[in-house]
């Protein structure tokens, strides 16, 4: 097994991508109508999608990876905020958000993700797929909330499952590359000389 040397930092990318991907798939299995909403989804969002992603983002800081830091900590915060949006009304701390407010919440996350997607144009094709499909997911969910059309939620669910598995694929590729010492799964790399590479561009 390959070991990190004292001067080599481990790659936090797979942790963040797995936290994002697994949690996204689980939630969107619910949106697609396959499973009910329950504590398993909320716990996954709190711990793996939320805290683990934030941890991965902070670990990108000493590597000088601004993209990884921004993406992982932001989406970790997204999952924490989403769990709060579900749980706070249940315990009576604040009223539930209206559909219009939830649509605005999801739309703004879509705009933020679009900015990051533009950044992936200098990264791997696989990472472009993750962020491009995530933009579509947020916009579909925002439209579903705004219109009240359940069919849009189901469509978003299937699209979100694809998005989540695309992130899991990159995480798997990076883990296997580290373990075997060479690329195992293709990512569609775009090699450019730079001080640091975004997540998914290794």
N, C-alpha and C positions, 0 to 999 in steps of 0.2 A: 504494500500500500504506500502511495506517495505521501510524504510528510512535508509540512511547511517548514522552511528553515527559519532561524531566529529573525532574519531580516525580511522575511516574506510574509505579507499579510494574507490571510485566507480571504477568499472571494465571498462577500456577503450577498451577492446577487441571487444565487439559487434560493437562499432562505427567503428573501423578499418576494421573489417570483413565485415560489411555492405557496407562501402565505397568501399572496394575492390570488393566484390561480385556483387553489383548492377551495378557498372561501367563495370566490366568484362562481365556481361551478355549483357548489352546494346551494347558494342562494338562488341561482337561476334554475336549478331543478325545481325549486318551489315556484318560481315565476312561470315556468313552463307547465305547471300543473301536475308534476310527478309526485311531489311530496308536500306535506303541510308545513306551514311555518311552525317552528318549535325551538326549544332551548338549545338544541344541538347547533342550529344555524347561528343563533345569537352568541353562543359560547365560542364558536369558531370565529365569528366576526370580532369578538372582543379580544381573544388571545392570539390566534394565528394570523388572522387578517389585520388586526389592529396592532397589538403590542409587538409581535414578531417583525412586522414590516417596519415599524418605527425603529426597532433595534437594528434592522438591516440598514436602514437609511443612515442612522448615526454612525454605523461602521464604515459607510462610504466616505465619511468626512476625512479621516486620515489618508485616504487614497486620493483625495483631491477630486472626487467624482461628483461634480455639482448636479448632474442629471440624476444620478442614482440617489443622492441625498434628498433632492427635491421630490422625486417620484415616490420613493418608498415611504418617507415620513408623511407625505401628503395623503397617500392612499391608506396608510395606517390610520391617520386621523379621520379619513372618510369613514372607515369601518367603525371606529369608535363612535363617531357622531351618528352613524346610522343606527347602531345599537341603542344609543341614547334616545334617538327619535322614536324608537319602538317602545323602549322600557319606561321612559319618564312619564308618559301619559298613563301607563298601567299602574304606576304607584301613586298617581295623583299629584305629582310635583308640578306639572304644567299641562295645558291642554294639547291635544293632538294637532298636528299641522293640517291645514286645509289642503285639498288636492292642488290648488293653485300655488300654494307655498311650496309643496313638495316638488311640483313641476319646476319652479324657479330654482330650487335647491339642486335638482338633478341637471337642469340646463347649465347652471354655472359650473358644475363639475365637468360637464361636457366641453365647455369653453376652455377650462383649464387643461383638460386632456388633449384638446386640439392643439394647444400651444406646445405640449410635450410631444405630440405626434410630429409636428414640424421639426422638432429637434431630432427625432429618430431618422429623418431623411439622410443623416450622415452616419447612421448606424446600420445594423443588420436588417435584412428583409424580414426576418422572423420578428424582430422587435417592432418593426413598422406594422406588421399584422396585428400584434397585441394592442398597440395604441390606436390604430385605425379602427379595429373592431370595438374597442372600448368607447371611442367617440360615438360610434353608431349606437352602442348599448345605452349610453346615458341619454342620447337624444330620443331613442325609442321609449325609454322609461319616462322621460319628461312628457312626451306626447301622450303616453298612456294615462299618466296622472291628470294631465290637463283636459283630455277628452273624455276620460272615464270609460274608454273602450277596452274591455278585457282582452280582446283579440290581440291588441298591440302588446299587452303585457306578456302574453304567451309567445309571441314572435320574439320579443326582447329576451325572454327566457332561453330560447334555443340559441339565439345569437350570443347571449352571455355565456352559455355553456361552451360554445366554440372559443370565445375570447379567453375564458379561464383555462381551457386545455392548451391553447396556444402559449400561454405563459408557463404552464407546467412543462411543455415541450422544451422551451428555452432552458428552464431550470435543469431538466434532465440532461440536456446537451452539455451544459456547463459542468455538472457534477461528473458525468462520464468522461469528459475531456480531461478533467483534473485527475481522476482516478487512473485512467489508462495512459495519460501523457500525450494524447493526440486527439484530434477531432474525431468523434464517432458519429454524430448526427449533424447534418448540414443546417446552417443558420442563414445562408445567403449573405456572407460577410462583405462589407465594404471597407477595405483597409485604407486608412489614411494616417499619416504621421501626426501624432498628437500626444500631449502629455498624459491624458487619461481617456479611456474609452467608456462610453455609456454601458449600462447593463445590457447584456445580450449581444455585445459587440466583441466579445473576447474571442 
